[in-house]
């Protein structure tokens, strides 16, 4: 899905809370930098967690449960890929963002753990770590990001 979105020049948008927010940020850092450096082909990745001013403005003025949904309203285009991370699969702000993305023509991928939570039931595609240990879930979600980066970089001819 990430490769498909990239090849279609769609945005790849990541989001998550807590440790998952840092994994969402890590994905975009690695994917944007490494994929571009490898083949000089832009990767249109963004995360909804890196602008703390914006996150807290929405949390304060609307609600913490809306921080991702509200950001999607100004940047999501039909066909974009939204990658939502939630170890429990039950983070309300993640769920609201996925529901918004689904309603507006995005492709949704959820990475979750435990029993998958509500997230697994509303995303179009899921990667489920069947473990009842948050750190194991987060570690394996991080591995996914590195596998994607290596795969996409492997598709490109190195440029000098």
OpenMM code with the backbone's topology and positions (N, CA, C; nanometers):
from openmm import Vec3, app, unit

residues = "UNK UNK UNK UNK UNK UNK UNK UNK UNK UNK UNK UNK UNK UNK UNK UNK UNK UNK UNK UNK UNK UNK UNK UNK UNK UNK UNK UNK UNK UNK UNK UNK UNK UNK UNK UNK UNK UNK UNK UNK UNK UNK UNK UNK UNK UNK UNK UNK UNK UNK UNK UNK UNK UNK UNK UNK UNK UNK UNK UNK UNK UNK UNK UNK UNK UNK UNK UNK UNK UNK UNK UNK UNK UNK UNK UNK UNK UNK UNK UNK UNK UNK UNK UNK UNK UNK UNK UNK UNK UNK UNK UNK UNK UNK UNK UNK UNK UNK UNK UNK UNK UNK UNK UNK UNK UNK UNK UNK UNK UNK UNK UNK UNK UNK UNK UNK UNK UNK UNK UNK UNK UNK UNK UNK UNK UNK UNK UNK UNK UNK UNK UNK UNK UNK UNK UNK UNK UNK UNK UNK UNK UNK UNK UNK UNK UNK UNK UNK UNK UNK UNK UNK UNK UNK UNK UNK UNK UNK UNK UNK".split()
positions = [
    Vec3(0.0814, -0.1194, 0.0000),
    Vec3(0.0000, 0.0000, 0.0000),
    Vec3(0.0859, 0.1259, 0.0000),
    Vec3(0.1922, 0.1254, 0.0769),
    Vec3(0.2797, 0.2426, 0.0796),
    Vec3(0.3453, 0.2605, -0.0573),
    Vec3(0.3934, 0.1533, -0.1154),
    Vec3(0.4539, 0.1598, -0.2479),
    Vec3(0.3533, 0.2085, -0.3516),
    Vec3(0.2337, 0.1561, -0.3465),
    Vec3(0.1298, 0.1968, -0.4409),
    Vec3(0.1003, 0.3461, -0.4285),
    Vec3(0.0824, 0.3938, -0.3065),
    Vec3(0.0541, 0.5364, -0.2859),
    Vec3(0.1696, 0.6216, -0.3364),
    Vec3(0.2919, 0.5807, -0.3069),
    Vec3(0.4094, 0.6544, -0.3514),
    Vec3(0.4170, 0.6583, -0.5041),
    Vec3(0.3936, 0.5452, -0.5683),
    Vec3(0.3997, 0.5399, -0.7145),
    Vec3(0.2886, 0.6221, -0.7793),
    Vec3(0.1782, 0.6387, -0.7104),
    Vec3(0.0679, 0.7223, -0.7612),
    Vec3(0.0869, 0.8686, -0.7245),
    Vec3(0.1942, 0.9020, -0.6550),
    Vec3(0.2235, 1.0366, -0.6071),
    Vec3(0.1182, 1.0864, -0.5087),
    Vec3(0.0590, 0.9937, -0.4352),
    Vec3(-0.0353, 1.0296, -0.3292),
    Vec3(0.0440, 1.0631, -0.2030),
    Vec3(-0.0195, 1.1349, -0.1133),
    Vec3(0.0409, 1.1594, 0.0172),
    Vec3(0.0319, 1.0333, 0.1014),
    Vec3(0.1297, 1.0136, 0.1846),
    Vec3(0.1271, 0.9090, 0.2862),
    Vec3(0.1289, 0.9842, 0.4187),
    Vec3(0.0210, 0.9728, 0.4950),
    Vec3(0.0009, 1.0502, 0.6172),
    Vec3(-0.0011, 0.9542, 0.7356),
    Vec3(0.0829, 0.9794, 0.8357),
    Vec3(0.0884, 0.8923, 0.9530),
    Vec3(0.0414, 0.9664, 1.0775),
    Vec3(-0.0070, 0.8876, 1.1742),
    Vec3(-0.0532, 0.9456, 1.3001),
    Vec3(-0.0580, 0.8384, 1.4079),
    Vec3(-0.0494, 0.8811, 1.5322),
    Vec3(-0.0578, 0.7914, 1.6467),
    Vec3(-0.0352, 0.8692, 1.7757),
    Vec3(-0.0547, 0.8055, 1.8877),
    Vec3(-0.0374, 0.8659, 2.0211),
    Vec3(0.0803, 0.8015, 2.0935),
    Vec3(0.1343, 0.8739, 2.1900),
    Vec3(0.2381, 0.8169, 2.2769),
    Vec3(0.3546, 0.7612, 2.1980),
    Vec3(0.3950, 0.6393, 2.2317),
    Vec3(0.5029, 0.5738, 2.1583),
    Vec3(0.4701, 0.5581, 2.0111),
    Vec3(0.3428, 0.5362, 1.9807),
    Vec3(0.3007, 0.5234, 1.8408),
    Vec3(0.3180, 0.6543, 1.7646),
    Vec3(0.3084, 0.7668, 1.8339),
    Vec3(0.3305, 0.8947, 1.7652),
    Vec3(0.4761, 0.9051, 1.7207),
    Vec3(0.5657, 0.8575, 1.8044),
    Vec3(0.7070, 0.8629, 1.7680),
    Vec3(0.7378, 0.7651, 1.6546),
    Vec3(0.6693, 0.6525, 1.6512),
    Vec3(0.6861, 0.5586, 1.5401),
    Vec3(0.6320, 0.6205, 1.4115),
    Vec3(0.5170, 0.6878, 1.4188),
    Vec3(0.4596, 0.7548, 1.3015),
    Vec3(0.5563, 0.8602, 1.2488),
    Vec3(0.6188, 0.9336, 1.3389),
    Vec3(0.7173, 1.0342, 1.2998),
    Vec3(0.8409, 0.9677, 1.2398),
    Vec3(0.8852, 0.8602, 1.3008),
    Vec3(1.0028, 0.7870, 1.2522),
    Vec3(0.9794, 0.7371, 1.1096),
    Vec3(0.8602, 0.6834, 1.0827),
    Vec3(0.8292, 0.6386, 0.9459),
    Vec3(0.8570, 0.7503, 0.8462),
    Vec3(0.7971, 0.8656, 0.8716),
    Vec3(0.8066, 0.9757, 0.7748),
    Vec3(0.9494, 1.0281, 0.7638),
    Vec3(1.0198, 1.0343, 0.8750),
    Vec3(1.1603, 1.0764, 0.8703),
    Vec3(1.2403, 0.9832, 0.7799),
    Vec3(1.2313, 0.8533, 0.8055),
    Vec3(1.3063, 0.7554, 0.7263),
    Vec3(1.2607, 0.7530, 0.5811),
    Vec3(1.1308, 0.7471, 0.5604),
    Vec3(1.0791, 0.7324, 0.4240),
    Vec3(1.1110, 0.8552, 0.3396),
    Vec3(1.0854, 0.9747, 0.3903),
    Vec3(1.1128, 1.0958, 0.3124),
    Vec3(1.2607, 1.1074, 0.2774),
    Vec3(1.3462, 1.0918, 0.3760),
    Vec3(1.4898, 1.1118, 0.3540),
    Vec3(1.5517, 0.9988, 0.2723),
    Vec3(1.5361, 0.8771, 0.3178),
    Vec3(1.6075, 0.7650, 0.2567),
    Vec3(1.5609, 0.7356, 0.1155),
    Vec3(1.4324, 0.7416, 0.0934),
    Vec3(1.3801, 0.7102, -0.0396),
    Vec3(1.4220, 0.8176, -0.1393),
    Vec3(1.4147, 0.9451, -0.0977),
    Vec3(1.4590, 1.0517, -0.1878),
    Vec3(1.6083, 1.0414, -0.2160),
    Vec3(1.6904, 1.0225, -0.1125),
    Vec3(1.8348, 1.0152, -0.1335),
    Vec3(1.8732, 0.8981, -0.2229),
    Vec3(1.8007, 0.7894, -0.2119),
    Vec3(1.8333, 0.6706, -0.2915),
    Vec3(1.8062, 0.6936, -0.4400),
    Vec3(1.6929, 0.7549, -0.4731),
    Vec3(1.6576, 0.7635, -0.6145),
    Vec3(1.6189, 0.9015, -0.6637),
    Vec3(1.6287, 1.0028, -0.5776),
    Vec3(1.5938, 1.1410, -0.6121),
    Vec3(1.4489, 1.1551, -0.6580),
    Vec3(1.3663, 1.0612, -0.6153),
    Vec3(1.2234, 1.0695, -0.6451),
    Vec3(1.1518, 1.1100, -0.5167),
    Vec3(1.0779, 1.2202, -0.5192),
    Vec3(1.0123, 1.2672, -0.3969),
    Vec3(0.9186, 1.1632, -0.3361),
    Vec3(0.9131, 1.1664, -0.2064),
    Vec3(0.8198, 1.0847, -0.1283),
    Vec3(0.7339, 1.1843, -0.0519),
    Vec3(0.6044, 1.1855, -0.0795),
    Vec3(0.5158, 1.2862, -0.0203),
    Vec3(0.4591, 1.2368, 0.1125),
    Vec3(0.5472, 1.2232, 0.2101),
    Vec3(0.5069, 1.1775, 0.3422),
    Vec3(0.4910, 1.2933, 0.4395),
    Vec3(0.3932, 1.2794, 0.5266),
    Vec3(0.3735, 1.3780, 0.6344),
    Vec3(0.3169, 1.3047, 0.7541),
    Vec3(0.3429, 1.3606, 0.8699),
    Vec3(0.2845, 1.3069, 0.9919),
    Vec3(0.2031, 1.4161, 1.0592),
    Vec3(0.1004, 1.3764, 1.1297),
    Vec3(0.0132, 1.4730, 1.1957),
    Vec3(0.0514, 1.4960, 1.3410),
    Vec3(0.1701, 1.4519, 1.3799),
    Vec3(0.2095, 1.4662, 1.5203),
    Vec3(0.3251, 1.5625, 1.5412),
    Vec3(0.3872, 1.6115, 1.4346),
    Vec3(0.5100, 1.6878, 1.4547),
    Vec3(0.4890, 1.8362, 1.4803),
    Vec3(0.3731, 1.8916, 1.4548),
    Vec3(0.3483, 2.0329, 1.4809),
    Vec3(0.2724, 2.0436, 1.6139),
    Vec3(0.3485, 2.0514, 1.7224),
    Vec3(0.2872, 2.0510, 1.8558),
    Vec3(0.1960, 2.1711, 1.8774),
    Vec3(0.2298, 2.2845, 1.8187),
    Vec3(0.1426, 2.4007, 1.8302),
    Vec3(0.0051, 2.3719, 1.7721),
    Vec3(0.0031, 2.3092, 1.6549),
    Vec3(-0.1235, 2.2759, 1.5897),
    Vec3(-0.1992, 2.1686, 1.6676),
    Vec3(-0.1280, 2.0666, 1.7137),
    Vec3(-0.1924, 1.9607, 1.7927),
    Vec3(-0.2592, 2.0211, 1.9165),
    Vec3(-0.1859, 2.1052, 1.9888),
    Vec3(-0.2430, 2.1621, 2.1109),
    Vec3(-0.3487, 2.2683, 2.0835),
    Vec3(-0.3389, 2.3376, 1.9715),
    Vec3(-0.4436, 2.4343, 1.9362),
    Vec3(-0.5763, 2.3616, 1.9135),
    Vec3(-0.5725, 2.2512, 1.8373),
    Vec3(-0.6956, 2.1734, 1.8170),
    Vec3(-0.7426, 2.1093, 1.9468),
    Vec3(-0.6486, 2.0577, 2.0263),
    Vec3(-0.6868, 1.9959, 2.1535),
    Vec3(-0.7544, 2.0978, 2.2444),
    Vec3(-0.7004, 2.2183, 2.2514),
    Vec3(-0.7540, 2.3225, 2.3381),
    Vec3(-0.8851, 2.3797, 2.2850),
    Vec3(-0.8894, 2.4087, 2.1552),
    Vec3(-1.0038, 2.4789, 2.0984),
    Vec3(-1.1196, 2.3873, 2.0596),
    Vec3(-1.0903, 2.2608, 2.0292),
    Vec3(-1.1973, 2.1682, 1.9890),
    Vec3(-1.1999, 2.0501, 2.0859),
    Vec3(-1.1056, 1.9579, 2.0726),
    Vec3(-1.0911, 1.8467, 2.1674),
    Vec3(-0.9699, 1.7637, 2.1283),
    Vec3(-0.9118, 1.6961, 2.2269),
    Vec3(-0.7986, 1.6090, 2.1967),
    Vec3(-0.8417, 1.4961, 2.1034),
    Vec3(-0.9666, 1.4549, 2.1132),
    Vec3(-1.0171, 1.3480, 2.0272),
    Vec3(-1.0254, 1.3904, 1.8814),
    Vec3(-1.0129, 1.5200, 1.8532),
    Vec3(-1.0244, 1.5715, 1.7165),
    Vec3(-0.8916, 1.6160, 1.6554),
    Vec3(-0.7808, 1.6024, 1.7262),
    Vec3(-0.6558, 1.6620, 1.6790),
    Vec3(-0.6112, 1.6103, 1.5427),
    Vec3(-0.6357, 1.4845, 1.5117),
    Vec3(-0.5937, 1.4302, 1.3827),
    Vec3(-0.7006, 1.4534, 1.2756),
    Vec3(-0.8247, 1.4327, 1.3117),
    Vec3(-0.9347, 1.4547, 1.2177),
    Vec3(-0.9322, 1.5977, 1.1650),
    Vec3(-0.9149, 1.6945, 1.2530),
    Vec3(-0.9151, 1.8351, 1.2115),
    Vec3(-0.7991, 1.8655, 1.1167),
    Vec3(-0.6837, 1.8066, 1.1422),
    Vec3(-0.5708, 1.8277, 1.0512),
    Vec3(-0.5974, 1.7662, 0.9146),
    Vec3(-0.6612, 1.6505, 0.9128),
    Vec3(-0.6924, 1.5861, 0.7846),
    Vec3(-0.7846, 1.6723, 0.6995),
    Vec3(-0.8716, 1.7477, 0.7635),
    Vec3(-0.9660, 1.8310, 0.6892),
    Vec3(-0.8956, 1.9299, 0.5971),
    Vec3(-0.7762, 1.9722, 0.6322),
    Vec3(-0.7071, 2.0716, 0.5500),
    Vec3(-0.6032, 2.0131, 0.4551),
    Vec3(-0.5772, 1.8825, 0.4628),
    Vec3(-0.4699, 1.8295, 0.3774),
    Vec3(-0.5052, 1.7015, 0.3029),
    Vec3(-0.6059, 1.6283, 0.3470),
    Vec3(-0.6367, 1.4984, 0.2867),
    Vec3(-0.7003, 1.5148, 0.1495),
    Vec3(-0.6523, 1.4356, 0.0551),
    Vec3(-0.7087, 1.4297, -0.0790),
    Vec3(-0.7484, 1.2844, -0.1044),
    Vec3(-0.8591, 1.2648, -0.1719),
    Vec3(-0.9032, 1.1301, -0.2050),
    Vec3(-0.7885, 1.0520, -0.2695),
    Vec3(-0.7674, 0.9306, -0.2253),
    Vec3(-0.6596, 0.8473, -0.2764),
    Vec3(-0.5345, 0.8491, -0.1915),
    Vec3(-0.5230, 0.9459, -0.0982),
    Vec3(-0.4089, 0.9470, -0.0075),
    Vec3(-0.4136, 0.8228, 0.0818),
    Vec3(-0.2994, 0.7854, 0.1351),
    Vec3(-0.2891, 0.6735, 0.2294),
    Vec3(-0.2733, 0.7287, 0.3700),
    Vec3(-0.3608, 0.6881, 0.4599),
    Vec3(-0.3515, 0.7258, 0.6009),
    Vec3(-0.3081, 0.6022, 0.6781),
    Vec3(-0.1937, 0.6130, 0.7444),
    Vec3(-0.1375, 0.5040, 0.8241),
    Vec3(-0.1569, 0.5419, 0.9706),
    Vec3(-0.2453, 0.4693, 1.0380),
    Vec3(-0.2828, 0.4987, 1.1760),
    Vec3(-0.2236, 0.3931, 1.2686),
    Vec3(-0.1528, 0.4380, 1.3719),
    Vec3(-0.0916, 0.3466, 1.4675),
    Vec3(-0.1587, 0.3613, 1.6032),
    Vec3(-0.1949, 0.2477, 1.6621),
    Vec3(-0.2505, 0.2459, 1.7969),
    Vec3(-0.2263, 0.1076, 1.8548),
    Vec3(-0.1389, 0.1005, 1.9543),
    Vec3(-0.1094, -0.0296, 2.0150),
    Vec3(-0.2351, -0.1000, 2.0617),
    Vec3(-0.3227, -0.0282, 2.1294),
    Vec3(-0.4474, -0.0879, 2.1792),
    Vec3(-0.5533, -0.0981, 2.0710),
    Vec3(-0.5428, -0.0120, 1.9706),
    Vec3(-0.6460, -0.0057, 1.8671),
    Vec3(-0.7692, 0.0712, 1.9112),
    Vec3(-0.7611, 0.1412, 2.0227),
    Vec3(-0.8795, 0.2080, 2.0769),
    Vec3(-0.8618, 0.3573, 2.1040),
    Vec3(-0.7583, 0.4183, 2.0518),
    Vec3(-0.7370, 0.5618, 2.0735),
    Vec3(-0.8439, 0.6405, 1.9972),
    Vec3(-0.9229, 0.7175, 2.0707),
    Vec3(-1.0366, 0.7869, 2.0088),
    Vec3(-0.9943, 0.8825, 1.8985),
    Vec3(-0.8844, 0.9544, 1.9170),
    Vec3(-0.8441, 1.0486, 1.8127),
    Vec3(-0.7958, 0.9773, 1.6866),
    Vec3(-0.7363, 0.8618, 1.7032),
    Vec3(-0.6948, 0.7808, 1.5881),
    Vec3(-0.8184, 0.7269, 1.5161),
    Vec3(-0.9141, 0.6766, 1.5922),
    Vec3(-1.0369, 0.6225, 1.5326),
    Vec3(-1.1127, 0.7300, 1.4547),
    Vec3(-1.1234, 0.8482, 1.5118),
    Vec3(-1.1944, 0.9574, 1.4437),
    Vec3(-1.1243, 0.9953, 1.3142),
    Vec3(-0.9933, 0.9967, 1.3148),
    Vec3(-0.9185, 1.0299, 1.1932),
    Vec3(-0.9414, 0.9247, 1.0853),
    Vec3(-0.9405, 0.7982, 1.1242),
    Vec3(-0.9617, 0.6904, 1.0268),
    Vec3(-1.1038, 0.6983, 0.9700),
    Vec3(-1.2009, 0.7229, 1.0550),
    Vec3(-1.3384, 0.7360, 1.0058),
    Vec3(-1.3481, 0.8504, 0.9051),
    Vec3(-1.2860, 0.9643, 0.9357),
    Vec3(-1.2865, 1.0779, 0.8435),
    Vec3(-1.2183, 1.0394, 0.7120),
    Vec3(-1.1022, 0.9770, 0.7216),
    Vec3(-1.0281, 0.9370, 0.6017),
    Vec3(-1.1103, 0.8409, 0.5153),
    Vec3(-1.1734, 0.7437, 0.5780),
    Vec3(-1.2577, 0.6494, 0.5035),
    Vec3(-1.3710, 0.7218, 0.4317),
    Vec3(-1.4322, 0.8172, 0.4997),
    Vec3(-1.5455, 0.8916, 0.4424),
    Vec3(-1.5036, 0.9841, 0.3289),
    Vec3(-1.3744, 1.0143, 0.3194),
    Vec3(-1.3272, 1.1103, 0.2192),
    Vec3(-1.2333, 1.0475, 0.1160),
    Vec3(-1.2473, 0.9185, 0.0936),
    Vec3(-1.1808, 0.8523, -0.0178),
    Vec3(-1.0365, 0.8141, 0.0013),
    Vec3(-0.9874, 0.8176, 0.1236),
    Vec3(-0.8497, 0.7763, 0.1487),
    Vec3(-0.8422, 0.6240, 0.1604),
    Vec3(-0.7231, 0.5726, 0.1454),
    Vec3(-0.6927, 0.4333, 0.1760),
    Vec3(-0.6432, 0.4343, 0.3200),
    Vec3(-0.6947, 0.3436, 0.4026),
    Vec3(-0.6543, 0.3431, 0.5432),
    Vec3(-0.5874, 0.2117, 0.5809),
    Vec3(-0.4757, 0.2269, 0.6500),
    Vec3(-0.3982, 0.1144, 0.7019),
    Vec3(-0.3804, 0.1367, 0.8507),
    Vec3(-0.4179, 0.0379, 0.9309),
    Vec3(-0.4016, 0.0479, 1.0750),
    Vec3(-0.3006, -0.0521, 1.1255),
    Vec3(-0.2124, -0.0084, 1.2124),
    Vec3(-0.1201, -0.0967, 1.2816),
    Vec3(-0.1630, -0.0994, 1.4272),
    Vec3(-0.1946, -0.2183, 1.4759),
    Vec3(-0.2487, -0.2309, 1.6105),
    Vec3(-0.1934, -0.3567, 1.6773),
    Vec3(-0.2252, -0.3708, 1.8050),
    Vec3(-0.1820, -0.4862, 1.8818),
    Vec3(-0.2964, -0.5391, 1.9650),
    Vec3(-0.2632, -0.6103, 2.0710),
    Vec3(-0.3618, -0.6686, 2.1620),
    Vec3(-0.4661, -0.7461, 2.0822),
    Vec3(-0.5950, -0.7122, 2.0948),
    Vec3(-0.6982, -0.7828, 2.0167),
    Vec3(-0.7363, -0.7052, 1.8904),
    Vec3(-0.6606, -0.6013, 1.8584),
    Vec3(-0.6868, -0.5189, 1.7409),
    Vec3(-0.7732, -0.3986, 1.7706),
    Vec3(-0.8477, -0.4076, 1.8799),
    Vec3(-0.9350, -0.2975, 1.9192),
    Vec3(-1.0333, -0.2584, 1.8103),
    Vec3(-1.0899, -0.1412, 1.8254),
    Vec3(-1.1859, -0.0906, 1.7272),
    Vec3(-1.1183, -0.0549, 1.5957),
    Vec3(-0.9912, -0.0198, 1.6023),
    Vec3(-0.9189, 0.0200, 1.4817),
    Vec3(-0.9212, -0.0895, 1.3761),
    Vec3(-0.8978, -0.2128, 1.4187),
    Vec3(-0.8922, -0.3227, 1.3227),
    Vec3(-1.0245, -0.3390, 1.2481),
    Vec3(-1.1341, -0.3002, 1.3115),
    Vec3(-1.2642, -0.3147, 1.2476),
    Vec3(-1.3023, -0.2021, 1.1537),
    Vec3(-1.2297, -0.0887, 1.1591),
    Vec3(-1.2703, 0.0234, 1.0732),
    Vec3(-1.1699, 0.0569, 0.9633),
    Vec3(-1.0459, 0.0103, 0.9747),
    Vec3(-0.9498, 0.0372, 0.8672),
    Vec3(-0.9775, -0.0569, 0.7499),
    Vec3(-0.9343, -0.0142, 0.6326),
    Vec3(-0.9495, -0.0994, 0.5139),
    Vec3(-0.8467, -0.2117, 0.5132),
    Vec3(-0.7319, -0.1868, 0.5733),
    Vec3(-0.6231, -0.2844, 0.5802),
    Vec3(-0.5624, -0.2759, 0.7199),
    Vec3(-0.5248, -0.3905, 0.7753),
    Vec3(-0.4692, -0.3907, 0.9112),
    Vec3(-0.3444, -0.4765, 0.9191),
    Vec3(-0.2518, -0.4312, 1.0004),
    Vec3(-0.1379, -0.5122, 1.0430),
    Vec3(-0.1561, -0.5279, 1.1930),
    Vec3(-0.1826, -0.6490, 1.2333),
    Vec3(-0.2178, -0.6778, 1.3713),
    Vec3(-0.1070, -0.7579, 1.4373),
    Vec3(-0.0522, -0.7041, 1.5420),
    Vec3(0.0459, -0.7750, 1.6232),
    Vec3(-0.0319, -0.8382, 1.7380),
    Vec3(-0.0492, -0.9666, 1.7315),
    Vec3(-0.1288, -1.0383, 1.8321),
    Vec3(-0.0435, -1.0621, 1.9568),
    Vec3(-0.0225, -0.9527, 2.0298),
    Vec3(0.0564, -0.9586, 2.1525),
    Vec3(-0.0085, -0.8649, 2.2532),
    Vec3(-0.0116, -0.9067, 2.3765),
    Vec3(-0.0684, -0.8247, 2.4838),
    Vec3(0.0440, -0.7582, 2.5628),
    Vec3(0.1318, -0.6923, 2.4878),
    Vec3(0.2476, -0.6245, 2.5446),
    Vec3(0.2752, -0.5034, 2.4570),
    Vec3(0.2554, -0.3839, 2.5119),
    Vec3(0.2669, -0.2617, 2.4316),
    Vec3(0.4040, -0.2472, 2.3690),
    Vec3(0.5106, -0.2788, 2.4429),
    Vec3(0.6441, -0.2599, 2.3885),
    Vec3(0.6709, -0.3544, 2.2716),
    Vec3(0.6227, -0.4775, 2.2807),
    Vec3(0.6387, -0.5715, 2.1686),
    Vec3(0.5631, -0.5190, 2.0464),
    Vec3(0.4415, -0.4715, 2.0673),
    Vec3(0.3625, -0.4150, 1.9561),
    Vec3(0.4365, -0.2978, 1.8932),
    Vec3(0.4842, -0.2056, 1.9765),
    Vec3(0.5540, -0.0885, 1.9245),
    Vec3(0.6833, -0.1265, 1.8535),
    Vec3(0.7561, -0.2244, 1.9078),
    Vec3(0.8800, -0.2677, 1.8424),
    Vec3(0.8518, -0.3242, 1.7041),
    Vec3(0.7491, -0.4057, 1.6920),
    Vec3(0.7187, -0.4662, 1.5628),
    Vec3(0.6582, -0.3655, 1.4650),
    Vec3(0.5881, -0.2668, 1.5151),
    Vec3(0.5418, -0.1587, 1.4282),
    Vec3(0.6621, -0.0825, 1.3721),
    Vec3(0.7645, -0.0617, 1.4530),
    Vec3(0.8862, 0.0052, 1.4058),
    Vec3(0.9546, -0.0784, 1.2978),
    Vec3(0.9565, -0.2090, 1.3155),
    Vec3(1.0158, -0.2979, 1.2147),
    Vec3(0.9431, -0.2805, 1.0807),
    Vec3(0.8114, -0.2694, 1.0842),
    Vec3(0.7337, -0.2475, 0.9616),
    Vec3(0.7867, -0.1248, 0.8862),
    Vec3(0.8101, -0.0170, 0.9575),
    Vec3(0.8600, 0.1045, 0.8923),
    Vec3(0.9934, 0.0838, 0.8252),
    Vec3(1.0817, 0.0094, 0.8895),
    Vec3(1.2124, -0.0162, 0.8301),
    Vec3(1.2022, -0.1098, 0.7106),
    Vec3(1.1152, -0.2078, 0.7180),
    Vec3(1.0951, -0.2993, 0.6048),
    Vec3(1.0416, -0.2225, 0.4845),
    Vec3(0.9460, -0.1339, 0.5068),
    Vec3(0.8921, -0.0522, 0.3973),
    Vec3(1.0037, 0.0322, 0.3362),
    Vec3(1.0824, 0.0989, 0.4194),
    Vec3(1.1905, 0.1825, 0.3684),
    Vec3(1.2887, 0.1007, 0.2851),
    Vec3(1.3314, -0.0126, 0.3377),
    Vec3(1.4266, -0.0963, 0.2643),
    Vec3(1.3673, -0.1452, 0.1322),
    Vec3(1.2409, -0.1824, 0.1345),
    Vec3(1.1737, -0.2303, 0.0134),
    Vec3(1.1669, -0.1219, -0.0924),
    Vec3(1.1240, -0.0024, -0.0535),
    Vec3(1.1126, 0.1059, -0.1513),
    Vec3(1.2495, 0.1505, -0.2019),
    Vec3(1.3477, 0.1571, -0.1139),
    Vec3(1.4827, 0.1935, -0.1571),
    Vec3(1.5383, 0.0877, -0.2535),
    Vec3(1.5029, -0.0380, -0.2299),
    Vec3(1.5479, -0.1459, -0.3174),
    Vec3(1.4882, -0.1393, -0.4566),
    Vec3(1.3777, -0.0702, -0.4725),
    Vec3(1.3145, -0.0558, -0.6031),
    Vec3(1.3843, 0.0499, -0.6889),
    Vec3(1.4698, 0.1307, -0.6275),
    Vec3(1.5299, 0.2450, -0.6963),
    Vec3(1.6747, 0.2197, -0.7324),
    Vec3(1.7166, 0.2782, -0.8422),
    Vec3(1.8573, 0.2785, -0.8787),
    Vec3(1.9243, 0.3907, -0.8002),
    Vec3(2.0386, 0.3656, -0.7410),
    Vec3(2.1068, 0.4728, -0.6688),
    Vec3(2.1460, 0.5862, -0.7627),
    Vec3(2.1375, 0.7069, -0.7116),
    Vec3(2.1818, 0.8221, -0.7908),
    Vec3(2.3034, 0.8828, -0.7231),
    Vec3(2.3882, 0.9406, -0.8011),
    Vec3(2.5118, 0.9980, -0.7478),
    Vec3(2.4954, 1.1380, -0.7184),
] * unit.nanometer
topology = app.Topology()
chain = topology.addChain("A")
for resn in residues:
    res = topology.addResidue(resn, chain)
    for name in ("N", "CA", "C"):
        topology.addAtom(name, app.Element.getBySymbol(name[0]), res)
